[in-house]
Amino acid sequence: MPNFNSYAQRLGLTFNNIDIFAEALTHRSYLNEHKSVTGHHNERLEFLGDAVLELATTHFLFKKFPNKPEGDLTAYRAALVNTQSLAETSEALGVNDMLLFSKGEAKDTGRARQLILANTFEAITGSIYLDQGYDAAEKFIATNIYPKIESIIVNHLWQDAKSQFQEMSQEYRGVTPNYKTTMENGPDHDKRFTIGVFLGEEQIAIGAGKSKQEAEQAAAAAALDKTGW
């Protein structure tokens, strides 16, 4: 078995009960593949850690931005603790090399792996809380999550692509973007839409999706990439 104490040290952590940390690093697929292994997978700790993470980040943002309305704080929090953010943090911490999962899961490097890494960060947070209490868990979150807020705000990562492109368009061009459907493919139960985003009469970019909303977001993201805004 892996040296979980060594893993904890790599994360700057120590545990009274190292088995709790080992559980945080155990994916359901590992136990399904290794029937003889006793113990639990990390989904309960993930559930606990998610609640701790939400409370900690909410309190942090509430104190840091005393004049921001609820809507902005909610958007900031979502950007701090979304799947991409937590997965990037886990990867930077080297959690990917510590995880116990099946051979099949180990081969996946796409969205599924990103979700596993994000969930594991929550499970680790839950394990710290369970082993040492809220203050220790909040310290771990403060070290690894709070510093991201400056970049999130500077780069408008708290906004969805449409909102961000609209804001930038109004700032740089004095124009509000408009969206037009340029193509619809597929049967009614499985439509795919292609939508263009325009500034005045100029088409800036196109995007596709299974709904008009999804296609508009894709078009806005492509427009942000193209304009460099």
C-alpha positions in Angstrom: 0.0 0.0 0.0 1.1 3.6 -0.5 2.8 5.6 2.2 -0.1 7.9 3.1 1.9 9.7 5.8 4.4 10.7 3.1 1.5 11.8 0.8 0.1 13.9 3.7 3.5 15.5 4.2 3.7 16.5 0.6 0.5 18.4 1.1 1.8 20.0 4.2 -0.6 18.0 6.4 -0.4 15.6 9.3 -3.2 13.3 10.5 -4.1 11.9 13.9 -5.9 9.0 12.0 -4.1 8.5 8.7 -6.9 6.0 7.6 -9.2 9.0 7.1 -6.7 10.6 4.6 -6.3 7.2 2.9 -10.1 7.1 2.5 -10.0 10.6 0.9 -7.7 9.3 -1.8 -9.7 6.1 -2.6 -12.0 6.3 -5.6 -15.0 4.0 -5.8 -13.5 2.2 -8.8 -10.5 1.0 -6.8 -12.6 -0.9 -4.3 -14.7 -2.3 -7.1 -11.5 -3.7 -8.8 -9.9 -4.8 -5.5 -12.6 -6.7 -3.7 -10.2 -7.9 -1.0 -9.3 -4.4 0.1 -11.2 -3.3 3.2 -12.1 0.3 3.8 -14.4 2.9 2.2 -14.3 5.1 -0.9 -14.1 8.9 -0.6 -17.7 9.9 -1.6 -18.9 10.6 2.0 -15.8 12.7 2.7 -16.4 14.5 -0.6 -19.9 15.3 0.6 -18.6 16.7 3.9 -15.7 18.6 2.3 -18.0 20.3 -0.2 -20.0 21.8 2.7 -16.8 22.9 4.5 -15.4 24.4 1.4 -18.6 26.3 0.7 -18.8 27.8 4.2 -15.1 28.7 4.2 -15.1 30.4 0.8 -18.4 32.2 1.6 -17.0 33.6 4.8 -13.7 34.6 3.1 -15.5 36.5 0.3 -18.0 38.1 2.7 -15.1 39.6 4.7 -12.9 40.5 1.7 -15.6 42.3 -0.3 -17.8 44.1 2.2 -19.5 46.2 -0.4 -20.2 43.6 -3.1 -23.8 42.4 -3.6 -24.9 38.8 -3.1 -24.9 38.1 -6.8 -21.2 39.0 -7.3 -20.2 37.1 -4.2 -22.0 34.0 -5.5 -20.3 34.3 -8.8 -16.9 34.7 -7.2 -17.5 31.6 -5.0 -18.6 29.5 -8.0 -15.4 30.4 -9.9 -13.3 29.6 -6.8 -14.7 26.1 -6.2 -15.9 24.9 -9.6 -14.7 21.7 -11.1 -11.9 23.2 -13.1 -10.5 25.3 -10.3 -10.5 22.4 -7.8 -9.0 20.0 -10.4 -6.2 22.4 -11.2 -5.5 22.8 -7.5 -5.4 19.1 -7.0 -3.1 18.6 -10.0 -0.7 21.3 -8.8 -0.6 19.6 -5.4 0.3 16.2 -7.0 -2.9 14.5 -5.9 -3.1 12.8 -9.3 -0.1 10.6 -8.3 -1.6 9.8 -4.9 -5.1 8.6 -6.0 -6.2 5.0 -5.8 -8.5 4.1 -8.6 -9.0 1.4 -11.2 -6.8 0.7 -14.2 -9.6 2.0 -16.4 -10.0 5.2 -14.6 -6.2 5.7 -14.5 -6.2 5.9 -18.3 -8.8 8.7 -18.5 -7.2 12.1 -18.8 -10.3 14.1 -19.9 -13.3 15.6 -18.2 -13.8 12.5 -16.1 -10.3 12.8 -14.5 -10.9 16.5 -13.9 -14.1 15.6 -12.0 -12.3 12.9 -9.9 -9.5 15.4 -9.0 -12.0 18.1 -8.0 -14.0 15.6 -5.9 -10.8 14.4 -4.3 -9.9 17.9 -3.2 -13.3 18.1 -1.5 -12.7 14.7 0.1 -9.3 15.7 1.4 -10.9 18.9 2.9 -13.5 16.7 4.5 -10.8 14.4 5.9 -9.0 17.3 7.5 -12.2 18.6 9.1 -13.1 15.2 10.4 -9.6 14.6 11.8 -8.7 18.0 13.2 -11.7 20.3 12.9 -12.8 23.4 11.0 -9.8 25.6 11.6 -7.4 23.1 10.1 -9.6 22.5 7.1 -10.0 26.3 6.6 -6.2 26.7 6.8 -5.8 24.2 4.0 -8.5 26.0 1.9 -6.9 29.4 2.6 -3.5 28.2 1.4 -4.7 26.6 -1.8 -8.0 28.3 -2.8 -8.2 31.9 -1.6 -5.2 33.2 -3.5 -7.0 32.4 -6.8 -9.5 35.2 -6.3 -7.3 38.0 -7.6 -6.7 36.2 -10.9 -10.4 35.3 -11.1 -11.4 39.0 -10.9 -8.7 40.4 -13.1 -9.4 37.9 -15.9 -13.2 38.0 -15.4 -13.3 34.3 -14.8 -16.3 34.8 -12.5 -18.4 35.8 -15.5 -19.9 33.4 -18.1 -18.6 33.9 -21.6 -21.6 35.9 -22.8 -21.5 38.3 -19.9 -17.8 38.8 -20.3 -18.0 39.4 -24.1 -20.9 41.8 -23.7 -18.9 43.8 -21.1 -15.8 43.9 -23.2 -17.7 44.7 -26.4 -19.3 47.7 -24.7 -16.0 48.8 -23.3 -13.9 48.5 -26.5 -16.5 49.0 -29.3 -19.4 50.7 -27.6 -21.7 48.0 -29.0 -23.8 45.3 -27.5 -23.4 41.8 -29.2 -26.3 40.1 -30.8 -26.6 36.4 -31.6 -28.2 34.8 -34.7 -28.8 31.2 -35.4 -27.0 30.3 -38.7 -27.8 26.6 -38.8 -29.9 23.8 -37.2 -29.1 20.1 -37.7 -30.6 16.9 -36.5 -34.1 15.6 -35.5 -36.2 17.5 -32.9 -35.0 15.2 -30.1 -31.4 15.7 -30.9 -30.9 19.2 -32.4 -27.6 20.9 -32.8 -27.5 24.6 -33.2 -24.8 26.8 -34.8 -25.0 30.5 -33.7 -23.0 33.5 -34.8 -22.1 36.4 -32.5 -22.2 39.8 -34.2 -21.0 43.3 -33.3 -23.3 45.4 -35.6 -23.2 43.7 -38.9 -19.8 42.1 -38.3 -19.7 38.4 -37.4 -17.0 37.9 -34.8 -17.2 34.2 -34.2 -19.5 31.1 -34.3 -20.3 28.4 -31.8 -22.2 25.2 -31.7 -24.2 23.3 -29.1 -27.2 21.1 -28.2 -29.2 24.1 -27.2 -29.2 27.7 -28.3 -27.9 28.8 -24.9 -25.0 26.4 -25.2 -24.2 27.5 -28.7 -24.3 31.2 -27.7 -21.9 30.6 -24.8 -19.6 28.7 -27.2 -19.8 31.6 -29.7 -19.0 34.2 -27.0 -16.0 32.1 -25.8 -14.7 31.9 -29.4 -15.2 35.6 -29.8 -13.2 36.3 -26.6 -10.4 34.1 -27.9 -10.4 35.7 -31.3 -10.5 39.3 -30.0 -8.0 38.6 -27.2 -10.4 40.4 -24.7 
